Amino acid sequence: MKKLFLIIGAPGSGKTTDAELIAEQNSEITHYSTGDMLRAEAASGSELGSEINNYISKGLIVPIKIAIETIVNAIKNAPTDVIIIDGYPRSMEQLEALDNYLESDSSLELCSVIEVEVSQETARDRVLGRSRGEDDKVEVFNNRMKVYTEPLDDIKEFYIEKDLLHTINGERTIEEIVSEMHSFIRSKI
């Protein structure tokens, strides 16, 4: 059975970096970033990539059908039995689509949803201090933050009720955050 961990957090919370470092330290863990997967497809120049780019460039959520297809393909093709996906879910619609998929596939277990919690000020400083493209401009950041925070309480409540939400303080050093997250993931596998 494959074990899935989801990592959520504001833009700039460090969720992708944290997950990358954990996967680098563990050959039995595969990490996927929905943002990176979608950006790679957008950069490929494909028809799907062009469609994805129309959403990403405005800081909007990619439609559920595209996102869930990308994620399910990644999970099925993962070379390990432990998978970390960061940046998902970002809406109740995405959450419900994944939850429905998990209910229909007994070969995959959602072990935990880890929230990397940071203040809006920290998130803004981190995002605007890096340069990855269109999504690092102030207006786009503000829109991404709004898109992230609007459904957050409902997403957290859903996973709290299922006893799956684990929150980590993302205001500390990368080493401290990764150490805590790594220990937590190891305790669940």
C-alpha positions as CSV (number, residue, x, y, z in Angstrom):
1,M,0.0,0.0,0.0
2,K,1.3,3.4,-0.9
3,K,1.3,6.1,1.8
4,L,0.5,9.6,0.9
5,F,1.4,12.8,2.8
6,L,0.1,16.2,1.7
7,I,1.8,19.4,2.7
8,I,-0.1,22.6,2.6
9,G,1.0,26.1,3.4
10,A,0.9,29.7,2.1
11,P,3.0,30.7,-0.9
12,G,6.5,31.2,0.5
13,S,5.9,28.9,3.6
14,G,8.8,26.7,2.5
15,K,6.6,23.6,1.9
16,T,8.3,22.6,-1.3
17,T,11.8,23.1,0.0
18,D,11.0,21.1,3.2
19,A,9.5,18.2,1.2
20,E,12.5,18.2,-1.3
21,L,15.0,18.0,1.6
22,I,13.1,15.1,3.3
23,A,12.9,13.2,0.0
24,E,16.7,13.8,-0.6
25,Q,17.4,12.3,2.8
26,N,15.2,9.2,2.2
27,S,15.5,7.0,-0.8
28,E,12.1,5.4,0.1
29,I,10.2,8.8,-0.2
30,T,9.2,10.4,-3.4
31,H,8.3,14.1,-3.5
32,Y,6.1,16.0,-6.0
33,S,5.2,19.6,-5.9
34,T,1.9,20.3,-7.7
35,G,3.2,23.8,-8.4
36,D,6.4,22.5,-10.0
37,M,4.5,19.8,-11.9
38,L,2.1,22.4,-13.3
39,R,4.9,25.0,-14.0
40,A,6.9,22.3,-15.9
41,E,3.9,21.4,-18.0
42,A,3.2,25.1,-18.7
43,A,6.8,25.6,-19.8
44,S,6.7,22.6,-22.1
45,G,4.7,24.5,-24.7
46,S,2.1,21.8,-25.0
47,E,-1.6,22.6,-25.5
48,L,-2.2,21.6,-21.9
49,G,0.7,23.6,-20.7
50,S,-0.7,26.7,-22.5
51,E,-4.0,26.2,-20.7
52,I,-2.2,25.8,-17.3
53,N,-0.2,28.9,-18.0
54,N,-3.3,31.0,-18.4
55,Y,-4.3,30.2,-14.8
56,I,-0.8,30.3,-13.2
57,S,0.2,33.6,-14.7
58,K,-2.8,35.2,-13.0
59,G,-2.3,33.4,-9.7
60,L,-5.5,31.4,-10.2
61,I,-6.2,27.8,-9.3
62,V,-5.7,25.3,-12.1
63,P,-9.0,23.5,-12.9
64,I,-9.7,20.4,-10.8
65,K,-9.7,18.0,-13.7
66,I,-6.1,19.0,-14.8
67,A,-4.8,19.1,-11.2
68,I,-6.2,15.7,-10.1
69,E,-5.1,14.0,-13.4
70,T,-1.6,15.4,-12.8
71,I,-1.5,14.1,-9.2
72,V,-3.0,10.7,-9.8
73,N,-0.6,10.0,-12.6
74,A,2.3,11.1,-10.3
75,I,1.1,8.8,-7.5
76,K,0.6,5.8,-9.8
77,N,4.0,6.2,-11.3
78,A,5.9,7.0,-8.1
79,P,9.0,4.8,-7.7
80,T,8.4,4.5,-3.9
81,D,5.6,3.6,-1.6
82,V,5.8,6.8,0.4
83,I,4.8,9.9,-1.5
84,I,4.8,13.6,-0.4
85,I,2.8,16.0,-2.4
86,D,3.0,19.7,-1.5
87,G,0.7,22.4,-2.6
88,Y,-2.5,20.3,-2.6
89,P,-5.4,20.7,-1.9
90,R,-5.9,24.4,-2.5
91,S,-9.7,24.3,-2.6
92,M,-12.6,22.3,-1.2
93,E,-13.3,21.1,-4.7
94,Q,-9.7,19.8,-5.0
95,L,-10.0,18.2,-1.5
96,E,-13.3,16.5,-2.4
97,A,-11.9,15.2,-5.7
98,L,-8.9,13.7,-4.0
99,D,-11.0,12.3,-1.1
100,N,-13.3,10.6,-3.6
101,Y,-10.3,9.2,-5.4
102,L,-8.8,7.9,-2.2
103,E,-12.1,6.2,-1.2
104,S,-12.2,4.4,-4.6
105,D,-8.5,3.2,-4.4
106,S,-7.6,0.9,-1.6
107,S,-4.0,0.8,-2.6
108,L,-3.4,4.3,-1.3
109,E,-3.7,5.6,2.2
110,L,-3.6,9.3,3.2
111,C,-1.5,9.3,6.3
112,S,-1.5,13.0,7.1
113,V,-1.9,16.5,5.9
114,I,0.9,18.7,7.2
115,E,0.3,22.5,7.4
116,V,3.5,24.6,7.4
117,E,2.1,27.7,9.1
118,V,3.7,31.2,8.5
119,S,2.5,34.7,8.9
120,Q,1.3,36.6,5.8
121,E,4.3,39.0,6.3
122,T,6.8,36.1,6.3
123,A,5.2,34.6,3.2
124,R,5.3,37.9,1.3
125,D,8.9,38.6,2.2
126,R,10.0,35.2,1.1
127,V,8.0,35.1,-2.2
128,L,9.0,38.6,-3.2
129,G,12.6,38.0,-2.3
130,R,12.9,35.1,-4.8
131,S,12.6,35.3,-8.5
132,R,10.9,32.3,-10.2
133,G,8.7,34.1,-12.6
134,E,5.3,35.8,-13.0
135,D,3.9,34.5,-9.8
136,D,6.5,36.5,-7.7
137,K,5.0,39.9,-8.4
138,V,3.1,41.8,-5.6
139,E,-0.3,41.7,-7.3
140,V,0.0,38.0,-8.2
141,F,1.3,37.2,-4.7
142,N,-1.7,39.0,-3.1
143,N,-4.1,37.1,-5.3
144,R,-2.3,33.8,-4.5
145,M,-2.6,34.6,-0.8
146,K,-6.3,35.3,-1.1
147,V,-6.9,32.1,-3.1
148,Y,-4.9,30.2,-0.4
149,T,-6.6,31.7,2.7
150,E,-10.2,31.7,1.5
151,P,-10.8,27.9,1.7
152,L,-8.2,27.3,4.4
153,D,-10.5,27.1,7.4
154,D,-12.8,24.6,5.7
155,I,-9.8,22.5,4.5
156,K,-8.3,22.4,8.0
157,E,-11.7,21.6,9.6
158,F,-12.2,18.7,7.1
159,Y,-8.8,17.1,8.0
160,I,-9.2,17.9,11.7
161,E,-12.4,15.9,11.7
162,K,-10.6,13.0,10.1
163,D,-7.7,13.4,12.6
164,L,-5.3,13.9,9.7
165,L,-4.1,17.5,10.2
166,H,-0.7,18.2,11.7
167,T,0.5,21.8,12.0
168,I,4.2,22.8,12.0
169,N,5.6,26.3,12.8
170,G,7.2,27.5,9.6
171,E,8.7,30.6,11.1
172,R,11.8,28.7,12.3
173,T,15.0,27.6,10.5
174,I,14.7,25.2,7.6
175,E,16.7,22.7,9.6
176,E,14.3,22.8,12.5
177,I,11.2,22.6,10.3
178,V,12.6,19.7,8.2
179,S,13.7,17.8,11.3
180,E,10.3,18.1,12.9
181,M,8.5,17.2,9.7
182,H,10.8,14.3,9.0
183,S,10.4,12.8,12.4
184,F,6.6,13.2,12.1
185,I,6.5,11.4,8.7
186,R,8.8,8.6,10.0
187,S,6.4,8.1,12.9
188,K,3.5,7.5,10.5
189,I,5.3,5.0,8.2
